[in-house]
Amino acid sequence: MIKQQKNLNALPERKGYQIRPIIKQPEHVAIIGGGIASACVAYALTKKNIKVTLYCKDKEIAQGASSNHIGALFPLIHQQVDDISLFYQQAFWHALTCYKGLLSKGFTFSHDWCGLLEISYKVALEKRQEFIKQSAPWPQSLITSVNAEEASKLAGITLKHGGLFMPSAGWIAPAELVQQLLAAAQETEHLTIKNQTDVTTLNQQSDNSWQLATSKGMIKETVVIFCGGAESIKLNIIDELPLSAVRGQVTNMATNEHISNLSTVICHKGYLTPAHQQQHCIGATFEKNSFDITATPAGDQYNLAMLEKCLPKVVSWSEQDITSNKARLRCMTPDHLPIVGAMPDIAQHKSSYAHLAKDKNWRYQESAPVIKNLYVLTGLGARGLCTAPLLADILTADLTGGEYPVGKQELFNLSPNRFVIRDIIRRKYL
């Protein structure tokens, strides 16, 4: 973990639009959402003695993307060191520490740190594997190259290809994890959960508090944190961020004698998990700009076909082996990094930083204009299990004045206003 000074915003080399706002620690906050992001934020804030009310639109928590039977926990790693890979590597280790800490406190959820194999099932992936093997840009504790024989031994089944093995990765039952994170937060007596409360509109009042229009009537809150996924990105104000929905359908398959010994998660163009409760999870589809969460036979057929294409004859499943399926939405950003921090005042950004269109290196002293008392943590894509704990701790530092767990450039890489600054520099608004 990278320790930063508490007066990080005061460092003279920072550009104004990179400065994160400083507020007095709130006594109470409202969280909108009911998945892994919301649970991690509630867990982090209640440990700081901040009272939290969590509003979930569903009858029970973890009914969105966090409701899948099994979720893989692993980082996004490129063959060369870059900002994206560095972020996901740090987030991965941070998540492991968080989840193992939760387990050590007696909160249990189904999981297995069984490792993960990225199979080199085509020439381009073989070249990537060889590059990583020769250049070693990442520590072996994170990722290492294995041949087909080694991969087969690690997986417990016969594989025709080698690949890249992540020994510390594994799988988690996401809904169970969300429940346990919230149970730990409730143990502090600082968390209240209000289910079946769908927040439909945010209206800021003259005192900078918020009036929430909900399915249960109007609710007043002082500080609001939006942790909703793709199904709620059309919420007013939040809809100014460049978020998109990507539909993903997963298919659960009955185990059998040919695949029951699978002992590690396998990634190809999709993924295949070890058995949990006699079921393996395969998937997932990737359908842009869709808000339809109805599972379809076509989605199941795609998942089965992709598995057979990438891992031919590893297991002979048919549609008769399907035990269940589920379609949910991923919330995506244009640059594949999530968003965390104060909601920017986008109109004011365009006015205050207009000169960046002429000189992208122009130095501003003015801090970024934000909408007061509104924060966002979203855009986690398909890697919420990996990133949510680190993002929650960044947001906690925003609200408490504590130490940030990442460096100053990485903070801006994750900040909600990065997109408007980039668009100004690209002269999008001229």
JOHUHU-V753528 format. One record per backbone hydrogen bond with DSSP energy under -1.0 kcal/mol. CO is the residue of the C=O (numbers start at 1). NH is the residue of the N-H. E is the energy in kcal/mol with one decimal. If there is no record, write none. Layout:
CO&NH&E + CO&NH&E
//
This chain:
5&8&-1.1 + 7&10&-2.0 + 8&11&-1.5 + 11&14&-1.4 + 15&18&-2.3 + 16&19&-1.7 + 16&368&-1.0 + 27&51&-2.5 + 29&53&-2.1 + 30&225&-3.0 + 31&55&-3.2 + 32&227&-2.6 + 34&62&-2.9 + 35&39&-2.4 + 36&40&-2.2 + 37&41&-2.1 + 38&42&-2.7 + 39&43&-2.4 + 40&44&-2.4 + 41&45&-2.8 + 42&46&-2.3 + 43&47&-1.1 + 45&48&-1.3 + 45&50&-1.9 + 46&49&-1.7 + 51&29&-2.4 + 52&192&-2.4 + 53&31&-2.7 + 54&194&-3.2 + 55&33&-2.6 + 56&197&-2.5 + 58&196&-2.5 + 64&67&-2.0 + 65&68&-1.1 + 71&172&-2.6 + 73&170&-1.6 + 82&86&-2.5 + 83&87&-2.3 + 84&88&-2.5 + 85&89&-2.5 + 86&90&-2.2 + 87&91&-2.8 + 88&92&-2.2 + 89&93&-1.9 + 90&94&-2.3 + 91&95&-2.7 + 92&96&-2.4 + 93&97&-2.1 + 94&98&-2.2 + 95&99&-3.0 + 96&100&-2.7 + 97&101&-1.9 + 98&102&-2.0 + 99&103&-2.2 + 100&104&-2.1 + 102&107&-1.8 + 103&106&-1.9 + 110&173&-2.4 + 112&114&-1.9 + 112&171&-2.1 + 115&265&-1.9 + 116&166&-3.0 + 117&267&-3.6 + 118&164&-2.2 + 119&121&-1.6 + 122&126&-1.9 + 123&127&-2.3 + 124&128&-1.8 + 125&129&-2.6 + 126&130&-2.3 + 127&131&-2.4 + 128&132&-2.3 + 129&133&-2.2 + 130&134&-2.5 + 131&135&-3.0 + 132&136&-1.8 + 139&142&-1.9 + 139&143&-2.1 + 144&165&-3.4 + 146&163&-2.4 + 147&151&-3.0 + 148&152&-2.4 + 149&153&-1.9 + 150&154&-2.4 + 151&155&-2.4 + 152&156&-1.9 + 155&263&-2.8 + 162&120&-2.6 + 163&146&-2.7 + 164&118&-3.2 + 165&144&-2.1 + 166&116&-1.5 + 166&169&-1.2 + 169&115&-2.7 + 170&73&-3.0 + 171&112&-2.1 + 172&71&-2.9 + 173&177&-2.0 + 174&178&-2.6 + 175&179&-2.3 + 176&180&-2.1 + 177&181&-2.6 + 178&182&-2.2 + 179&183&-2.0 + 180&184&-2.3 + 181&185&-1.9 + 182&186&-2.6 + 183&187&-1.5 + 185&188&-1.1 + 186&189&-1.8 + 190&52&-3.5 + 192&54&-3.0 + 194&56&-2.2 + 198&215&-1.2 + 201&213&-2.4 + 203&211&-3.2 + 205&208&-2.1 + 209&205&-2.8 + 210&221&-2.6 + 211&203&-1.9 + 212&219&-2.3 + 213&200&-3.2 + 213&201&-1.3 + 214&217&-1.7 + 217&214&-1.3 + 219&212&-3.9 + 221&210&-3.6 + 223&30&-2.7 + 224&375&-2.7 + 225&32&-2.6 + 226&377&-2.8 + 229&232&-1.5 + 230&233&-1.3 + 232&235&-1.6 + 235&239&-1.9 + 236&238&-2.0 + 237&240&-1.6 + 238&241&-2.0 + 241&243&-2.3 + 244&332&-2.9 + 245&289&-2.0 + 246&330&-2.8 + 247&287&-2.5 + 248&328&-2.4 + 249&285&-1.5 + 250&326&-2.1 + 251&282&-2.8 + 252&323&-2.8 + 252&324&-1.2 + 253&280&-2.8 + 256&259&-1.1 + 256&260&-2.1 + 259&262&-1.9 + 265&117&-3.1 + 266&272&-2.7 + 267&119&-2.5 + 270&268&-2.4 + 271&283&-1.2 + 272&266&-3.0 + 278&255&-2.1 + 279&276&-2.6 + 280&253&-3.2 + 281&273&-1.5 + 282&251&-2.9 + 283&271&-2.3 + 287&247&-3.2 + 296&300&-1.5 + 297&301&-2.5 + 298&302&-2.1 + 299&303&-2.1 + 300&304&-2.4 + 301&305&-2.5 + 302&306&-2.7 + 303&307&-1.9 + 304&308&-2.1 + 305&309&-2.2 + 306&310&-2.2 + 307&311&-2.7 + 311&314&-1.7 + 315&317&-1.1 + 318&321&-1.9 + 319&322&-1.3 + 321&254&-2.7 + 324&252&-2.9 + 326&250&-2.7 + 328&248&-2.9 + 330&246&-2.1 + 331&381&-2.5 + 332&244&-1.9 + 339&378&-1.8 + 341&376&-2.8 + 343&371&-3.0 + 344&346&-1.2 + 345&349&-2.0 + 346&350&-2.0 + 347&351&-1.3 + 348&352&-3.2 + 349&353&-2.5 + 353&356&-1.8 + 354&357&-1.9 + 355&358&-1.6 + 355&359&-2.2 + 359&362&-1.9 + 364&16&-2.1 + 369&345&-2.4 + 371&374&-1.3 + 373&224&-2.6 + 374&343&-2.8 + 375&226&-3.3 + 376&341&-1.9 + 378&339&-2.9 + 380&383&-1.9 + 383&387&-2.1 + 384&388&-2.4 + 387&391&-2.3 + 388&392&-2.5 + 389&393&-1.7 + 390&394&-1.9 + 391&395&-2.4 + 392&396&-2.1 + 393&397&-1.8 + 394&398&-1.9 + 395&399&-1.9 + 396&400&-1.6 + 397&401&-2.0 + 405&2&-1.2 + 407&411&-1.9 + 408&412&-1.6 + 409&413&-2.2 + 410&414&-1.1 + 414&340&-2.4 + 415&418&-1.4 + 417&421&-1.9 + 418&422&-2.2 + 419&423&-2.2 + 420&424&-2.1 + 421&425&-2.3 + 422&426&-2.0 + 423&428&-2.8 + 424&427&-1.7
//
